[in-house]
């Protein structure tokens, strides 16, 4: 019979666990660069890695709408270290679960939060956002879509003091929500980028103001109605994209343009055709810093064409002009376009212009 020593010689050698031998900082760096599904799979690579992901700082947790709800709950409950990013695409059937998920986030010290709720009918209304979002005080970026916002802010809320980017899309405002949103934006002193895309209210819209000492980029897209948003003090604004509803009054239009008159780059919708009266031939202000202008114009409408000329006359330092030309009957006359372009060059409205695209 073979001796015990011979048996040991024939026994297969145990493979060394090279992953377990990696320095902890390298392991954390590797795991933090993975997508959420791959993060979870690292548990089977090495015995030492079985629960390692739970304590890794700076994870990017990007959940798909097709991911099992139980898996999302498990990851959010078990991750113990601060999380860099959480992205949740919430189908209607998970709205009730989203409340519990949101309540887990404040202790994760999330830096970037993106919540996209499935769009449902106007009659059913949108998902009410849970107030626990105001406890996520480490946020530097917040994107919300398809929900009702803002919920009542707790008395202890002093603002998102680290927030640099805020994006709201297809967001409904409750009664008096305009004032709450105004206060929240004003209480975010580091905010650099603000996007309000079809933010609306089914109640009477109150007039409110966008103010921010450091906002450099502003986008306002109001398709269905004037939701009361006005431009307040934005001393450092550099670029703006403004798409207002066609029924906005001339007074609101002029005040909006005046509020952004110091921008360097402007993307503006001039397709409006239902002004209370025509825009003035010249505004009482000038776009002194404006270098790049992207206009959406309708040259078969007098009001739209007049608005285009009004803006151009007040932009003496314009260097790049791009005009997207259309009309309401979907027919654009080539002669109209050519005549418009010739009018600009012959009238010498902007001597510094280097590029014209129509």
Secondary structure, DSSP 8 states (H G I E B T S, - for coil): ---HHHHHHHS------TTTTS-HHHHHHHHHTS-HHHHHHGGGT-GGGTTGGGG-SSEEEEE-TTS-HHHHHHHHHH--S-EEEEEEEE-GGGHHHHHHHHHHHGGGT-SEEEEEE----TTT--EE--GGGGG-TT-SEEEEESEE------TT----TT--EEEEES-B--TTHHHHHHHHHHT-TT--EEEEES-B-SS----EEE--SS--EEEEE--S----EEE---TT--EEEEE--TT--HHHHHHHHHHTTT-SEEEEEE-----SS---SS-SS--TT--EEEEEEETTSHHHHHHHHHHHHT-TT--EEEEEEE-TTS---HHHHHHHHHHHHHHTS-TT--EEE-
